[in-house]
């Protein structure tokens, strides 16, 4: 297992659900899912740190890349 990933931590609730935690304060993150061309663009945000992470199809991406994905989708429709 690589430890180079800098995204949110994950843990599991008693019910078995995966919960994303802030890597800085371990606050539970708010997650928003945006479907983009059959993939899921996920935004994780921490209210405490005012920090956001973006993932596309499970891969962590930069905000700039996320915006490009969303823009491309909007312009196609
Ligand atoms: Zn935080």
PDB file of the backbone (N, CA, C, O) and the ligand in Angstrom, with CONECT records:
HET     ZN  A 101       1
ATOM      1  N   UNK A   1       0.844  -1.212   0.000  1.00  0.00           N
ATOM      2  CA  UNK A   1       0.000   0.000   0.000  1.00  0.00           C
ATOM      3  C   UNK A   1       0.877   1.259   0.000  1.00  0.00           C
ATOM      4  O   UNK A   1       1.790   1.395   0.813  1.00  0.00           O
ATOM      5  N   UNK A   2       0.583   2.157  -0.912  1.00  0.00           N
ATOM      6  CA  UNK A   2       1.306   3.421  -0.965  1.00  0.00           C
ATOM      7  C   UNK A   2       0.762   4.382   0.080  1.00  0.00           C
ATOM      8  O   UNK A   2      -0.442   4.440   0.330  1.00  0.00           O
ATOM      9  N   UNK A   3       1.672   5.134   0.682  1.00  0.00           N
ATOM     10  CA  UNK A   3       1.226   6.135   1.651  1.00  0.00           C
ATOM     11  C   UNK A   3       1.333   7.537   1.077  1.00  0.00           C
ATOM     12  O   UNK A   3       1.246   8.517   1.818  1.00  0.00           O
ATOM     13  N   UNK A   4       1.520   7.647  -0.232  1.00  0.00           N
ATOM     14  CA  UNK A   4       1.732   8.950  -0.838  1.00  0.00           C
ATOM     15  C   UNK A   4       0.427   9.712  -1.058  1.00  0.00           C
ATOM     16  O   UNK A   4       0.451  10.912  -1.331  1.00  0.00           O
ATOM     17  N   UNK A   5      -0.690   9.038  -0.945  1.00  0.00           N
ATOM     18  CA  UNK A   5      -1.956   9.712  -1.228  1.00  0.00           C
ATOM     19  C   UNK A   5      -2.225  10.795  -0.191  1.00  0.00           C
ATOM     20  O   UNK A   5      -2.061  10.571   1.008  1.00  0.00           O
ATOM     21  N   UNK A   6      -2.638  11.966  -0.656  1.00  0.00           N
ATOM     22  CA  UNK A   6      -2.841  13.094   0.242  1.00  0.00           C
ATOM     23  C   UNK A   6      -4.312  13.456   0.371  1.00  0.00           C
ATOM     24  O   UNK A   6      -4.644  14.552   0.822  1.00  0.00           O
ATOM     25  N   UNK A   7      -5.181  12.562  -0.014  1.00  0.00           N
ATOM     26  CA  UNK A   7      -6.612  12.844   0.033  1.00  0.00           C
ATOM     27  C   UNK A   7      -7.186  12.614   1.411  1.00  0.00           C
ATOM     28  O   UNK A   7      -6.454  12.405   2.379  1.00  0.00           O
ATOM     29  N   UNK A   8      -8.504  12.654   1.491  1.00  0.00           N
ATOM     30  CA  UNK A   8      -9.152  12.467   2.784  1.00  0.00           C
ATOM     31  C   UNK A   8      -8.895  11.066   3.335  1.00  0.00           C
ATOM     32  O   UNK A   8      -8.703  10.106   2.588  1.00  0.00           O
ATOM     33  N   UNK A   9      -8.899  10.981   4.650  1.00  0.00           N
ATOM     34  CA  UNK A   9      -8.866   9.674   5.301  1.00  0.00           C
ATOM     35  C   UNK A   9     -10.253   9.058   5.212  1.00  0.00           C
ATOM     36  O   UNK A   9     -11.250   9.766   5.072  1.00  0.00           O
ATOM     37  N   UNK A  10     -10.308   7.768   5.291  1.00  0.00           N
ATOM     38  CA  UNK A  10     -11.616   7.138   5.359  1.00  0.00           C
ATOM     39  C   UNK A  10     -11.672   6.226   6.570  1.00  0.00           C
ATOM     40  O   UNK A  10     -10.658   5.684   7.010  1.00  0.00           O
ATOM     41  N   UNK A  11     -12.858   6.069   7.090  1.00  0.00           N
ATOM     42  CA  UNK A  11     -13.088   5.131   8.167  1.00  0.00           C
ATOM     43  C   UNK A  11     -14.440   4.489   7.908  1.00  0.00           C
ATOM     44  O   UNK A  11     -15.118   4.843   6.944  1.00  0.00           O
ATOM     45  N   UNK A  12     -14.833   3.566   8.744  1.00  0.00           N
ATOM     46  CA  UNK A  12     -16.131   2.932   8.560  1.00  0.00           C
ATOM     47  C   UNK A  12     -16.994   3.143   9.791  1.00  0.00           C
ATOM     48  O   UNK A  12     -16.532   3.037  10.927  1.00  0.00           O
ATOM     49  N   UNK A  13     -18.260   3.445   9.535  1.00  0.00           N
ATOM     50  CA  UNK A  13     -19.192   3.583  10.637  1.00  0.00           C
ATOM     51  C   UNK A  13     -19.576   2.204  11.162  1.00  0.00           C
ATOM     52  O   UNK A  13     -19.241   1.187  10.555  1.00  0.00           O
ATOM     53  N   UNK A  14     -20.268   2.176  12.270  1.00  0.00           N
ATOM     54  CA  UNK A  14     -20.722   0.911  12.846  1.00  0.00           C
ATOM     55  C   UNK A  14     -21.608   0.160  11.858  1.00  0.00           C
ATOM     56  O   UNK A  14     -21.661  -1.070  11.868  1.00  0.00           O
ATOM     57  N   UNK A  15     -22.301   0.910  11.008  1.00  0.00           N
ATOM     58  CA  UNK A  15     -23.198   0.301  10.027  1.00  0.00           C
ATOM     59  C   UNK A  15     -22.444  -0.199   8.790  1.00  0.00           C
ATOM     60  O   UNK A  15     -23.032  -0.842   7.919  1.00  0.00           O
ATOM     61  N   UNK A  16     -21.128   0.100   8.716  1.00  0.00           N
ATOM     62  CA  UNK A  16     -20.327  -0.381   7.593  1.00  0.00           C
ATOM     63  C   UNK A  16     -20.202   0.625   6.465  1.00  0.00           C
ATOM     64  O   UNK A  16     -19.575   0.335   5.446  1.00  0.00           O
ATOM     65  N   UNK A  17     -20.786   1.799   6.630  1.00  0.00           N
ATOM     66  CA  UNK A  17     -20.660   2.828   5.597  1.00  0.00           C
ATOM     67  C   UNK A  17     -19.264   3.432   5.635  1.00  0.00           C
ATOM     68  O   UNK A  17     -18.674   3.580   6.705  1.00  0.00           O
ATOM     69  N   UNK A  18     -18.734   3.782   4.460  1.00  0.00           N
ATOM     70  CA  UNK A  18     -17.439   4.462   4.402  1.00  0.00           C
ATOM     71  C   UNK A  18     -17.662   5.944   4.683  1.00  0.00           C
ATOM     72  O   UNK A  18     -18.499   6.596   4.058  1.00  0.00           O
ATOM     73  N   UNK A  19     -16.893   6.456   5.635  1.00  0.00           N
ATOM     74  CA  UNK A  19     -16.999   7.867   6.007  1.00  0.00           C
ATOM     75  C   UNK A  19     -15.671   8.528   5.688  1.00  0.00           C
ATOM     76  O   UNK A  19     -14.613   8.024   6.066  1.00  0.00           O
ATOM     77  N   UNK A  20     -15.723   9.661   4.990  1.00  0.00           N
ATOM     78  CA  UNK A  20     -14.509  10.410   4.681  1.00  0.00           C
ATOM     79  C   UNK A  20     -14.228  11.405   5.792  1.00  0.00           C
ATOM     80  O   UNK A  20     -15.113  12.136   6.237  1.00  0.00           O
ATOM     81  N   UNK A  21     -12.959  11.417   6.235  1.00  0.00           N
ATOM     82  CA  UNK A  21     -12.555  12.319   7.309  1.00  0.00           C
ATOM     83  C   UNK A  21     -11.479  13.264   6.801  1.00  0.00           C
ATOM     84  O   UNK A  21     -10.656  12.902   5.961  1.00  0.00           O
ATOM     85  N   UNK A  22     -11.502  14.483   7.326  1.00  0.00           N
ATOM     86  CA  UNK A  22     -10.469  15.455   6.984  1.00  0.00           C
ATOM     87  C   UNK A  22      -9.115  14.943   7.457  1.00  0.00           C
ATOM     88  O   UNK A  22      -8.980  14.458   8.580  1.00  0.00           O
ATOM     89  N   UNK A  23      -8.104  15.057   6.578  1.00  0.00           N
ATOM     90  CA  UNK A  23      -6.773  14.575   6.967  1.00  0.00           C
ATOM     91  C   UNK A  23      -6.123  15.507   7.978  1.00  0.00           C
ATOM     92  O   UNK A  23      -5.160  15.121   8.640  1.00  0.00           O
ATOM     93  N   UNK A  24      -6.635  16.727   8.108  1.00  0.00           N
ATOM     94  CA  UNK A  24      -6.022  17.680   9.030  1.00  0.00           C
ATOM     95  C   UNK A  24      -6.680  17.644  10.403  1.00  0.00           C
ATOM     96  O   UNK A  24      -5.983  17.589  11.416  1.00  0.00           O
ATOM     97  N   UNK A  25      -8.015  17.673  10.456  1.00  0.00           N
ATOM     98  CA  UNK A  25      -8.694  17.777  11.751  1.00  0.00           C
ATOM     99  C   UNK A  25      -9.564  16.562  12.052  1.00  0.00           C
ATOM    100  O   UNK A  25     -10.123  16.456  13.144  1.00  0.00           O
ATOM    101  N   UNK A  26      -9.684  15.646  11.096  1.00  0.00           N
ATOM    102  CA  UNK A  26     -10.467  14.429  11.243  1.00  0.00           C
ATOM    103  C   UNK A  26     -11.956  14.694  11.474  1.00  0.00           C
ATOM    104  O   UNK A  26     -12.682  13.843  11.986  1.00  0.00           O
ATOM    105  N   UNK A  27     -12.388  15.886  11.089  1.00  0.00           N
ATOM    106  CA  UNK A  27     -13.810  16.199  11.029  1.00  0.00           C
ATOM    107  C   UNK A  27     -14.448  15.363   9.925  1.00  0.00           C
ATOM    108  O   UNK A  27     -13.796  15.071   8.922  1.00  0.00           O
ATOM    109  N   UNK A  28     -15.692  14.980  10.090  1.00  0.00           N
ATOM    110  CA  UNK A  28     -16.366  14.250   9.010  1.00  0.00           C
ATOM    111  C   UNK A  28     -16.628  15.188   7.845  1.00  0.00           C
ATOM    112  O   UNK A  28     -17.139  16.292   8.032  1.00  0.00           O
ATOM    113  N   UNK A  29     -16.276  14.744   6.633  1.00  0.00           N
ATOM    114  CA  UNK A  29     -16.393  15.606   5.462  1.00  0.00           C
ATOM    115  C   UNK A  29     -17.790  15.563   4.872  1.00  0.00           C
ATOM    116  O   UNK A  29     -18.487  14.551   4.946  1.00  0.00           O
ATOM    117  N   UNK A  30     -18.179  16.675   4.289  1.00  0.00           N
ATOM    118  CA  UNK A  30     -19.379  16.730   3.475  1.00  0.00           C
ATOM    119  C   UNK A  30     -19.015  16.253   2.076  1.00  0.00           C
ATOM    120  O   UNK A  30     -18.032  16.724   1.504  1.00  0.00           O
ATOM    121  N   UNK A  31     -19.782  15.336   1.519  1.00  0.00           N
ATOM    122  CA  UNK A  31     -19.486  14.798   0.202  1.00  0.00           C
ATOM    123  C   UNK A  31     -20.631  15.106  -0.752  1.00  0.00           C
ATOM    124  O   UNK A  31     -21.798  14.855  -0.450  1.00  0.00           O
ATOM    125  N   UNK A  32     -20.274  15.656  -1.907  1.00  0.00           N
ATOM    126  CA  UNK A  32     -21.257  15.932  -2.946  1.00  0.00           C
ATOM    127  C   UNK A  32     -20.842  15.148  -4.188  1.00  0.00           C
ATOM    128  O   UNK A  32     -19.680  15.190  -4.591  1.00  0.00           O
ATOM    129  N   UNK A  33     -21.787  14.437  -4.790  1.00  0.00           N
ATOM    130  CA  UNK A  33     -21.498  13.632  -5.979  1.00  0.00           C
ATOM    131  C   UNK A  33     -22.119  14.289  -7.198  1.00  0.00           C
ATOM    132  O   UNK A  33     -23.315  14.582  -7.219  1.00  0.00           O
ATOM    133  N   UNK A  34     -21.295  14.517  -8.214  1.00  0.00           N
ATOM    134  CA  UNK A  34     -21.771  15.133  -9.462  1.00  0.00           C
ATOM    135  C   UNK A  34     -21.484  14.149 -10.592  1.00  0.00           C
ATOM    136  O   UNK A  34     -20.317  13.889 -10.887  1.00  0.00           O
ATOM    137  N   UNK A  35     -22.502  13.600 -11.227  1.00  0.00           N
ATOM    138  CA  UNK A  35     -22.238  12.681 -12.347  1.00  0.00           C
ATOM    139  C   UNK A  35     -21.716  13.440 -13.562  1.00  0.00           C
ATOM    140  O   UNK A  35     -22.337  14.407 -14.004  1.00  0.00           O
ATOM    141  N   UNK A  36     -20.577  13.008 -14.105  1.00  0.00           N
ATOM    142  CA  UNK A  36     -19.983  13.642 -15.276  1.00  0.00           C
ATOM    143  C   UNK A  36     -19.635  12.553 -16.279  1.00  0.00           C
ATOM    144  O   UNK A  36     -18.742  11.742 -16.037  1.00  0.00           O
ATOM    145  N   UNK A  37     -20.334  12.535 -17.395  1.00  0.00           N
ATOM    146  CA  UNK A  37     -20.056  11.580 -18.471  1.00  0.00           C
ATOM    147  C   UNK A  37     -19.902  10.145 -17.976  1.00  0.00           C
ATOM    148  O   UNK A  37     -18.965   9.446 -18.360  1.00  0.00           O
ATOM    149  N   UNK A  38     -20.816   9.718 -17.132  1.00  0.00           N
ATOM    150  CA  UNK A  38     -20.797   8.338 -16.675  1.00  0.00           C
ATOM    151  C   UNK A  38     -19.852   8.076 -15.519  1.00  0.00           C
ATOM    152  O   UNK A  38     -19.854   6.984 -14.950  1.00  0.00           O
ATOM    153  N   UNK A  39     -19.032   9.081 -15.160  1.00  0.00           N
ATOM    154  CA  UNK A  39     -18.171   8.958 -13.988  1.00  0.00           C
ATOM    155  C   UNK A  39     -18.737   9.806 -12.865  1.00  0.00           C
ATOM    156  O   UNK A  39     -19.565  10.689 -13.085  1.00  0.00           O
ATOM    157  N   UNK A  40     -18.277   9.525 -11.666  1.00  0.00           N
ATOM    158  CA  UNK A  40     -18.705  10.324 -10.530  1.00  0.00           C
ATOM    159  C   UNK A  40     -17.615  11.321 -10.171  1.00  0.00           C
ATOM    160  O   UNK A  40     -16.499  10.942  -9.814  1.00  0.00           O
ATOM    161  N   UNK A  41     -17.952  12.591 -10.270  1.00  0.00           N
ATOM    162  CA  UNK A  41     -17.068  13.631  -9.758  1.00  0.00           C
ATOM    163  C   UNK A  41     -17.497  13.886  -8.321  1.00  0.00           C
ATOM    164  O   UNK A  41     -18.635  14.281  -8.066  1.00  0.00           O
ATOM    165  N   UNK A  42     -16.579  13.656  -7.380  1.00  0.00           N
ATOM    166  CA  UNK A  42     -16.909  13.778  -5.967  1.00  0.00           C
ATOM    167  C   UNK A  42     -16.209  14.995  -5.386  1.00  0.00           C
ATOM    168  O   UNK A  42     -15.018  15.210  -5.615  1.00  0.00           O
ATOM    169  N   UNK A  43     -16.955  15.781  -4.637  1.00  0.00           N
ATOM    170  CA  UNK A  43     -16.348  16.870  -3.893  1.00  0.00           C
ATOM    171  C   UNK A  43     -16.459  16.565  -2.408  1.00  0.00           C
ATOM    172  O   UNK A  43     -17.557  16.364  -1.888  1.00  0.00           O
ATOM    173  N   UNK A  44     -15.326  16.531  -1.733  1.00  0.00           N
ATOM    174  CA  UNK A  44     -15.307  16.368  -0.289  1.00  0.00           C
ATOM    175  C   UNK A  44     -14.896  17.707   0.300  1.00  0.00           C
ATOM    176  O   UNK A  44     -13.907  18.294  -0.138  1.00  0.00           O
ATOM    177  N   UNK A  45     -15.638  18.201   1.289  1.00  0.00           N
ATOM    178  CA  UNK A  45     -15.259  19.468   1.887  1.00  0.00           C
ATOM    179  C   UNK A  45     -15.295  19.382   3.406  1.00  0.00           C
ATOM    180  O   UNK A  45     -16.134  18.698   3.992  1.00  0.00           O
ATOM    181  N   UNK A  46     -14.349  20.104   4.033  1.00  0.00           N
ATOM    182  CA  UNK A  46     -14.276  20.187   5.487  1.00  0.00           C
ATOM    183  C   UNK A  46     -14.734  21.574   5.917  1.00  0.00           C
ATOM    184  O   UNK A  46     -14.136  22.580   5.535  1.00  0.00           O
ATOM    185  N   UNK A  47     -15.795  21.622   6.711  1.00  0.00           N
ATOM    186  CA  UNK A  47     -16.324  22.904   7.175  1.00  0.00           C
ATOM    187  C   UNK A  47     -15.343  23.607   8.112  1.00  0.00           C
ATOM    188  O   UNK A  47     -15.253  24.834   8.126  1.00  0.00           O
ATOM    189  N   UNK A  48     -14.611  22.814   8.890  1.00  0.00           N
ATOM    190  CA  UNK A  48     -13.690  23.401   9.873  1.00  0.00           C
ATOM    191  C   UNK A  48     -12.493  24.054   9.204  1.00  0.00           C
ATOM    192  O   UNK A  48     -12.127  25.181   9.537  1.00  0.00           O
ATOM    193  N   UNK A  49     -11.878  23.341   8.253  1.00  0.00           N
ATOM    194  CA  UNK A  49     -10.653  23.838   7.602  1.00  0.00           C
ATOM    195  C   UNK A  49     -10.970  24.663   6.361  1.00  0.00           C
ATOM    196  O   UNK A  49     -10.082  25.316   5.814  1.00  0.00           O
ATOM    197  N   UNK A  50     -12.221  24.646   5.909  1.00  0.00           N
ATOM    198  CA  UNK A  50     -12.603  25.279   4.655  1.00  0.00           C
ATOM    199  C   UNK A  50     -11.738  24.748   3.516  1.00  0.00           C
ATOM    200  O   UNK A  50     -11.251  25.517   2.687  1.00  0.00           O
ATOM    201  N   UNK A  51     -11.550  23.433   3.480  1.00  0.00           N
ATOM    202  CA  UNK A  51     -10.704  22.789   2.494  1.00  0.00           C
ATOM    203  C   UNK A  51     -11.562  21.841   1.659  1.00  0.00           C
ATOM    204  O   UNK A  51     -12.532  21.264   2.149  1.00  0.00           O
ATOM    205  N   UNK A  52     -11.186  21.692   0.395  1.00  0.00           N
ATOM    206  CA  UNK A  52     -11.956  20.822  -0.480  1.00  0.00           C
ATOM    207  C   UNK A  52     -11.037  19.878  -1.241  1.00  0.00           C
ATOM    208  O   UNK A  52      -9.914  20.235  -1.598  1.00  0.00           O
ATOM    209  N   UNK A  53     -11.529  18.675  -1.482  1.00  0.00           N
ATOM    210  CA  UNK A  53     -10.819  17.708  -2.332  1.00  0.00           C
ATOM    211  C   UNK A  53     -11.782  17.271  -3.415  1.00  0.00           C
ATOM    212  O   UNK A  53     -12.988  17.169  -3.194  1.00  0.00           O
ATOM    213  N   UNK A  54     -11.232  17.015  -4.584  1.00  0.00           N
ATOM    214  CA  UNK A  54     -12.041  16.549  -5.712  1.00  0.00           C
ATOM    215  C   UNK A  54     -11.537  15.205  -6.172  1.00  0.00           C
ATOM    216  O   UNK A  54     -10.330  14.964  -6.207  1.00  0.00           O
ATOM    217  N   UNK A  55     -12.448  14.333  -6.523  1.00  0.00           N
ATOM    218  CA  UNK A  55     -12.063  13.040  -7.080  1.00  0.00           C
ATOM    219  C   UNK A  55     -12.929  12.761  -8.286  1.00  0.00           C
ATOM    220  O   UNK A  55     -14.133  13.016  -8.272  1.00  0.00           O
ATOM    221  N   UNK A  56     -12.310  12.233  -9.335  1.00  0.00           N
ATOM    222  CA  UNK A  56     -13.059  11.808 -10.512  1.00  0.00           C
ATOM    223  C   UNK A  56     -12.804  10.321 -10.701  1.00  0.00           C
ATOM    224  O   UNK A  56     -11.658   9.898 -10.857  1.00  0.00           O
ATOM    225  N   UNK A  57     -13.874   9.527 -10.687  1.00  0.00           N
ATOM    226  CA  UNK A  57     -13.772   8.073 -10.847  1.00  0.00           C
ATOM    227  C   UNK A  57     -12.739   7.494  -9.885  1.00  0.00           C
ATOM    228  O   UNK A  57     -11.967   6.605 -10.246  1.00  0.00           O
ATOM    229  N   UNK A  58     -12.735   8.012  -8.651  1.00  0.00           N
ATOM    230  CA  UNK A  58     -11.851   7.472  -7.616  1.00  0.00           C
ATOM    231  C   UNK A  58     -10.454   8.061  -7.611  1.00  0.00           C
ATOM    232  O   UNK A  58      -9.678   7.793  -6.693  1.00  0.00           O
ATOM    233  N   UNK A  59     -10.106   8.880  -8.641  1.00  0.00           N
ATOM    234  CA  UNK A  59      -8.779   9.468  -8.713  1.00  0.00           C
ATOM    235  C   UNK A  59      -8.840  10.894  -8.203  1.00  0.00           C
ATOM    236  O   UNK A  59      -9.712  11.671  -8.593  1.00  0.00           O
ATOM    237  N   UNK A  60      -7.901  11.230  -7.324  1.00  0.00           N
ATOM    238  CA  UNK A  60      -7.886  12.592  -6.829  1.00  0.00           C
ATOM    239  C   UNK A  60      -7.398  13.544  -7.910  1.00  0.00           C
ATOM    240  O   UNK A  60      -6.386  13.278  -8.559  1.00  0.00           O
ATOM    241  N   UNK A  61      -8.105  14.650  -8.111  1.00  0.00           N
ATOM    242  CA  UNK A  61      -7.738  15.605  -9.153  1.00  0.00           C
ATOM    243  C   UNK A  61      -7.733  17.002  -8.575  1.00  0.00           C
ATOM    244  O   UNK A  61      -8.259  17.241  -7.488  1.00  0.00           O
ATOM    245  N   UNK A  62      -7.133  17.925  -9.311  1.00  0.00           N
ATOM    246  CA  UNK A  62      -7.105  19.323  -8.892  1.00  0.00           C
ATOM    247  C   UNK A  62      -8.441  19.987  -9.177  1.00  0.00           C
ATOM    248  O   UNK A  62      -9.206  19.540 -10.032  1.00  0.00           O
ATOM    249  N   UNK A  63      -8.708  21.061  -8.446  1.00  0.00           N
ATOM    250  CA  UNK A  63      -9.942  21.806  -8.672  1.00  0.00           C
ATOM    251  C   UNK A  63     -10.028  22.282 -10.115  1.00  0.00           C
ATOM    252  O   UNK A  63     -11.099  22.239 -10.721  1.00  0.00           O
ATOM    253  N   UNK A  64      -8.905  22.738 -10.671  1.00  0.00           N
ATOM    254  CA  UNK A  64      -8.906  23.221 -12.060  1.00  0.00           C
ATOM    255  C   UNK A  64      -9.380  22.122 -13.004  1.00  0.00           C
ATOM    256  O   UNK A  64     -10.170  22.376 -13.914  1.00  0.00           O
ATOM    257  N   UNK A  65      -8.895  20.894 -12.786  1.00  0.00           N
ATOM    258  CA  UNK A  65      -9.306  19.779 -13.634  1.00  0.00           C
ATOM    259  C   UNK A  65     -10.789  19.470 -13.452  1.00  0.00           C
ATOM    260  O   UNK A  65     -11.495  19.167 -14.413  1.00  0.00           O
ATOM    261  N   UNK A  66     -11.247  19.551 -12.208  1.00  0.00           N
ATOM    262  CA  UNK A  66     -12.657  19.294 -11.937  1.00  0.00           C
ATOM    263  C   UNK A  66     -13.539  20.289 -12.670  1.00  0.00           C
ATOM    264  O   UNK A  66     -14.569  19.922 -13.237  1.00  0.00           O
ATOM    265  N   UNK A  67     -13.128  21.554 -12.655  1.00  0.00           N
ATOM    266  CA  UNK A  67     -13.918  22.594 -13.319  1.00  0.00           C
ATOM    267  C   UNK A  67     -13.948  22.376 -14.826  1.00  0.00           C
ATOM    268  O   UNK A  67     -14.965  22.615 -15.476  1.00  0.00           O
ATOM    269  N   UNK A  68     -12.826  21.920 -15.377  1.00  0.00           N
ATOM    270  CA  UNK A  68     -12.786  21.636 -16.815  1.00  0.00           C
ATOM    271  C   UNK A  68     -13.775  20.523 -17.149  1.00  0.00           C
ATOM    272  O   UNK A  68     -14.506  20.619 -18.136  1.00  0.00           O
ATOM    273  N   UNK A  69     -13.804  19.466 -16.334  1.00  0.00           N
ATOM    274  CA  UNK A  69     -14.726  18.352 -16.565  1.00  0.00           C
ATOM    275  C   UNK A  69     -16.178  18.849 -16.561  1.00  0.00           C
ATOM    276  O   UNK A  69     -16.974  18.494 -17.430  1.00  0.00           O
ATOM    277  N   UNK A  70     -16.498  19.673 -15.569  1.00  0.00           N
ATOM    278  CA  UNK A  70     -17.871  20.160 -15.451  1.00  0.00           C
ATOM    279  C   UNK A  70     -18.220  21.081 -16.606  1.00  0.00           C
ATOM    280  O   UNK A  70     -19.320  21.006 -17.155  1.00  0.00           O
ATOM    281  N   UNK A  71     -17.289  21.952 -16.977  1.00  0.00           N
ATOM    282  CA  UNK A  71     -17.516  22.883 -18.088  1.00  0.00           C
ATOM    283  C   UNK A  71     -17.740  22.136 -19.394  1.00  0.00           C
ATOM    284  O   UNK A  71     -18.644  22.457 -20.164  1.00  0.00           O
ATOM    285  N   UNK A  72     -16.890  21.122 -19.632  1.00  0.00           N
ATOM    286  CA  UNK A  72     -17.025  20.330 -20.850  1.00  0.00           C
ATOM    287  C   UNK A  72     -18.426  19.729 -20.938  1.00  0.00           C
ATOM    288  O   UNK A  72     -19.044  19.715 -22.002  1.00  0.00           O
ATOM    289  N   UNK A  73     -18.901  19.244 -19.829  1.00  0.00           N
ATOM    290  CA  UNK A  73     -20.200  18.603 -19.815  1.00  0.00           C
ATOM    291  C   UNK A  73     -21.296  19.619 -20.108  1.00  0.00           C
ATOM    292  O   UNK A  73     -22.212  19.353 -20.886  1.00  0.00           O
ATOM    293  N   UNK A  74     -21.191  20.780 -19.480  1.00  0.00           N
ATOM    294  CA  UNK A  74     -22.223  21.802 -19.656  1.00  0.00           C
ATOM    295  C   UNK A  74     -22.253  22.280 -21.110  1.00  0.00           C
ATOM    296  O   UNK A  74     -23.326  22.475 -21.680  1.00  0.00           O
ATOM    297  N   UNK A  75     -21.068  22.469 -21.707  1.00  0.00           N
ATOM    298  CA  UNK A  75     -21.017  23.004 -23.073  1.00  0.00           C
ATOM    299  C   UNK A  75     -21.524  21.998 -24.091  1.00  0.00           C
ATOM    300  O   UNK A  75     -21.976  22.386 -25.168  1.00  0.00           O
ATOM    301  N   UNK A  76     -21.454  20.688 -23.761  1.00  0.00           N
ATOM    302  CA  UNK A  76     -21.941  19.665 -24.684  1.00  0.00           C
ATOM    303  C   UNK A  76     -23.466  19.621 -24.737  1.00  0.00           C
ATOM    304  O   UNK A  76     -24.049  19.217 -25.743  1.00  0.00           O
ATOM    305  N   UNK A  77     -24.099  20.038 -23.653  1.00  0.00           N
ATOM    306  CA  UNK A  77     -25.559  19.894 -23.577  1.00  0.00           C
ATOM    307  C   UNK A  77     -26.273  21.142 -24.101  1.00  0.00           C
ATOM    308  O   UNK A  77     -27.503  21.191 -24.110  1.00  0.00           O
TER     309      UNK A  77
HETATM  310 ZN    ZN A 101     -10.595  19.680   8.499  1.00  0.00          ZN
END
